[in-house]
Amino acid sequence: MSSVAARRPGVSAILLCCLLLLSACSDNQPRLPRLPGDATLLAFGDSLTFGSGAEPAHSWPAVLSRLTGREVINAGIPGEVSASGKSRLPGLLDTHQPDLLILCHGGNDLLRKFNPQATRANLGAMIEDARQRNIPVLLVGVPRPGFVLLESAELYARLAQQYGLAYEGDILPAVESDTQLKSDHVHPNAAGYRKIAEALLRRLQASGALPRGG
């Protein structure tokens, strides 16, 4: 995805700390099934999932795999829009039969100012595809383009509420707001991707998918 000019690092660092603290404390989200030790997670998205801006080993799916001890398949394609993702996802779900789908998509739609209702419908179709296969979903919110006080586009929170999903809506806005965590004006660097992976780990623990501390 492409995105935004960042805020000043000092202010951004404070924002990041506050958002991560709030995220860690919010344990009242829908629960996820416990992931077994041999679980497979499918990370589905665009360049932010692929790991553009860092080496493959530093993408958030790769880091999350190391943090959890579970296989995390990186199914990110740079530049992909949600309509294409909607067509691509079912085959991956059937091939890999993951224990969990981590859905982080739609950023390119936001950048290109696509109709948000269409984006929401495409993401909803992806969620439905997973549900038809009894695959739980962790939804990751993506910030709409802007310059200050970034936050995830409203459609993500609405989707999470509509489908009763575990939801992480704070970490991408926080990372995108901090120039020290980015490799360019769009993509995180290795440190930024690690922050994303750590936030997703905490969300998995808070939702019951993983034990705390493991």
Backbone torsions as a table, in degrees:
resi	resn	phi	psi	omega
1	MET	NA	158.3	169.0
2	SER	-107.4	165.1	-174.2
3	SER	-154.7	-114.8	-152.3
4	VAL	-137.6	160.4	168.7
5	ALA	-73.5	145.2	-173.5
6	ALA	-94.3	165.8	176.3
7	ARG	-83.1	175.4	177.2
8	ARG	-64.9	139.1	-173.1
9	PRO	-56.4	-41.0	-176.5
10	GLY	-60.2	-49.2	179.0
11	VAL	-65.9	-39.6	-178.7
12	SER	-63.4	-38.9	-180.0
13	ALA	-63.3	-39.4	177.5
14	ILE	-64.7	-44.2	178.8
15	LEU	-60.3	-42.8	-179.8
16	LEU	-60.1	-46.9	-178.9
17	CYS	-61.2	-43.2	-178.7
18	CYS	-65.0	-44.4	-178.3
19	LEU	-66.2	-39.6	-179.9
20	LEU	-68.1	-35.5	177.1
21	LEU	-64.8	-44.6	178.6
22	LEU	-63.1	-40.5	180.0
23	SER	-63.9	-41.3	-178.2
24	ALA	-66.6	-28.4	-176.5
25	CYS	-87.8	-12.9	-174.4
26	SER	-91.5	87.3	-177.2
27	ASP	-98.3	8.9	-173.3
28	ASN	-94.8	18.9	178.5
29	GLN	-81.5	166.7	175.7
30	PRO	-55.2	147.6	-178.3
31	ARG	-83.9	153.3	172.9
32	LEU	-112.3	151.3	174.7
33	PRO	-61.4	147.9	177.5
34	ARG	-64.5	132.0	-179.7
35	LEU	-85.7	125.3	176.9
36	PRO	-69.0	167.5	-177.6
37	GLY	-63.2	-25.6	179.7
38	ASP	-102.4	22.9	-177.6
39	ALA	-65.3	152.0	172.7
40	THR	-115.5	128.4	177.7
41	LEU	-110.8	137.6	177.4
42	LEU	-107.3	115.2	177.2
43	ALA	-94.7	111.8	-171.6
44	PHE	-118.2	125.2	-179.3
45	GLY	-179.5	-151.2	-177.4
46	ASP	-113.3	-139.9	-174.7
47	SER	-66.6	-27.5	178.9
48	LEU	-69.1	-26.4	174.2
49	THR	-86.5	-40.1	178.1
50	PHE	-57.6	-37.8	179.9
51	GLY	103.1	24.6	177.9
52	SER	-54.6	135.7	-178.5
53	GLY	100.7	-3.5	179.5
54	ALA	-148.7	167.6	175.3
55	GLU	-67.6	152.6	-178.8
56	PRO	-52.5	-36.6	-179.0
57	ALA	-68.0	-13.2	-178.8
58	HIS	-105.7	3.1	173.6
59	SER	-62.9	157.1	-178.7
60	TRP	-66.4	-33.1	175.2
61	PRO	-62.2	-39.5	179.5
62	ALA	-66.1	-43.0	179.7
63	VAL	-66.8	-42.1	179.8
64	LEU	-62.1	-36.4	176.8
65	SER	-60.6	-43.4	179.7
66	ARG	-68.6	-37.6	-178.3
67	LEU	-69.5	-34.6	-175.1
68	THR	-95.9	-20.4	-173.6
69	GLY	73.7	14.3	178.1
70	ARG	-112.1	155.8	175.2
71	GLU	-72.2	129.0	175.5
72	VAL	-122.8	111.3	-179.0
73	ILE	-83.0	125.4	179.0
74	ASN	-87.0	106.0	179.6
75	ALA	-114.2	42.6	176.4
76	GLY	-92.3	138.6	176.0
77	ILE	-126.4	116.3	179.9
78	PRO	-57.6	136.8	175.1
79	GLY	83.1	-5.0	-175.7
80	GLU	-70.5	140.0	174.8
81	VAL	-99.9	166.6	-171.0
82	SER	-65.7	-32.4	178.8
83	ALA	-61.9	-39.8	177.2
84	SER	-70.3	-39.2	177.8
85	GLY	-62.1	-38.7	178.6
86	LYS	-59.6	-37.4	179.4
87	SER	-75.7	-31.2	-174.7
88	ARG	-81.3	-32.3	-169.9
89	LEU	-63.1	-45.6	-174.2
90	PRO	-54.9	-41.3	179.6
91	GLY	-62.3	-38.5	178.4
92	LEU	-68.4	-39.0	178.2
93	LEU	-63.2	-40.7	-179.8
94	ASP	-70.6	-37.0	-178.5
95	THR	-70.8	-48.0	-172.0
96	HIS	-94.7	-21.6	-178.1
97	GLN	43.8	59.7	-174.4
98	PRO	-70.1	158.5	174.4
99	ASP	-81.3	-17.1	179.9
100	LEU	-156.5	138.4	171.5
101	LEU	-104.2	123.3	171.1
102	ILE	-101.4	109.0	-172.0
103	LEU	-102.0	114.6	-178.8
104	CYS	-133.9	81.4	-170.6
105	HIS	-138.7	166.4	174.7
106	GLY	102.9	-4.7	-177.5
107	GLY	-62.8	-37.4	179.2
108	ASN	-70.4	-29.3	173.7
109	ASP	-62.9	-44.1	-179.4
110	LEU	-64.0	-42.8	-179.8
111	LEU	-61.3	-40.1	-176.4
112	ARG	-89.4	5.0	176.3
113	LYS	59.1	41.0	174.0
114	PHE	-67.1	160.7	176.3
115	ASN	-58.3	118.4	-177.2
116	PRO	-62.2	-27.6	177.6
117	GLN	-66.5	-36.8	177.3
118	ALA	-67.4	-41.9	177.7
119	THR	-61.7	-45.6	179.3
120	ARG	-61.4	-39.8	179.2
121	ALA	-65.0	-39.7	178.9
122	ASN	-65.9	-43.8	178.2
123	LEU	-65.6	-39.0	176.4
124	GLY	-60.6	-39.3	178.0
125	ALA	-64.2	-37.9	176.7
126	MET	-63.4	-43.2	178.6
127	ILE	-62.6	-42.8	178.8
128	GLU	-63.1	-40.1	178.1
129	ASP	-59.2	-41.9	178.4
130	ALA	-66.9	-43.9	-177.7
131	ARG	-63.6	-36.8	178.3
132	GLN	-62.4	-22.0	179.4
133	ARG	-103.6	10.7	-179.6
134	ASN	58.8	37.7	177.6
135	ILE	-105.6	117.1	179.0
136	PRO	-68.3	158.6	-174.0
137	VAL	-127.2	133.9	165.8
138	LEU	-107.9	117.0	-176.8
139	LEU	-94.9	135.7	178.7
140	VAL	-114.1	122.8	-179.9
141	GLY	-78.1	142.3	-179.5
142	VAL	-113.9	134.9	-178.7
143	PRO	-74.8	143.7	172.4
144	ARG	-75.6	153.5	-179.1
145	PRO	-57.5	142.2	179.7
146	GLY	-177.9	-175.2	-177.3
147	PHE	-116.0	-33.3	-177.8
148	VAL	-138.5	159.7	175.7
149	LEU	48.7	53.5	-180.0
150	LEU	-64.2	145.3	173.0
151	GLU	-149.9	157.1	-179.7
152	SER	-62.5	144.5	177.2
153	ALA	-57.1	143.9	-173.4
154	GLU	-60.4	-27.8	-176.3
155	LEU	-60.8	-28.1	-178.6
156	TYR	-70.0	-46.1	177.9
157	ALA	-62.8	-36.9	179.0
158	ARG	-66.8	-39.8	176.5
159	LEU	-64.5	-42.3	179.5
160	ALA	-60.6	-41.5	178.9
161	GLN	-68.9	-43.5	-178.4
162	GLN	-59.7	-42.5	-175.0
163	TYR	-100.7	-0.8	-179.3
164	GLY	64.0	48.1	-174.7
165	LEU	-97.0	148.3	162.4
166	ALA	-63.3	138.7	-168.4
167	TYR	-142.1	133.0	172.9
168	GLU	-119.9	102.7	-175.5
169	GLY	-110.5	1.0	-173.4
170	ASP	-102.2	-31.5	-166.4
171	ILE	-70.9	-41.3	-179.6
172	LEU	-65.3	-43.9	174.9
173	PRO	-58.5	-39.0	-179.2
174	ALA	-65.4	-45.7	-179.8
175	VAL	-67.0	-42.5	-179.6
176	GLU	-65.9	-17.6	-179.8
177	SER	-88.9	-6.0	-172.2
178	ASP	-117.2	110.6	-178.4
179	THR	-62.7	-25.9	-179.8
180	GLN	-71.8	-13.1	-179.3
181	LEU	-107.3	14.4	-174.7
182	LYS	-126.4	147.1	177.3
183	SER	-91.1	-22.8	175.6
184	ASP	-153.5	-166.3	-176.5
185	HIS	-73.7	-5.2	-176.1
186	VAL	-116.8	-52.2	-164.3
187	HIS	-102.2	144.8	173.7
188	PRO	-64.7	160.9	167.9
189	ASN	-96.2	-171.5	-177.8
190	ALA	-58.7	-40.7	179.6
191	ALA	-65.3	-38.5	178.6
192	GLY	-65.9	-42.8	178.5
193	TYR	-65.0	-34.1	177.2
194	ARG	-65.5	-39.2	176.5
195	LYS	-59.6	-40.7	178.9
196	ILE	-63.3	-47.7	-179.6
197	ALA	-60.8	-41.0	-179.8
198	GLU	-65.8	-38.8	178.0
199	ALA	-66.2	-39.4	177.9
200	LEU	-67.4	-37.4	174.7
201	LEU	-59.0	-46.1	179.1
202	ARG	-62.8	-38.1	179.3
203	ARG	-67.0	-39.3	176.8
204	LEU	-63.9	-38.8	178.1
205	GLN	-68.6	-43.8	-179.1
206	ALA	-64.8	-29.8	-178.0
207	SER	-85.5	-6.6	-179.5
208	GLY	90.8	0.7	-180.0
209	ALA	-70.3	-30.5	178.7
210	LEU	-133.6	149.4	175.6
211	PRO	-71.1	148.2	177.3
212	ARG	-66.0	136.6	-178.8
213	GLY	80.3	10.6	179.8
214	GLY	-160.5	NA	NA
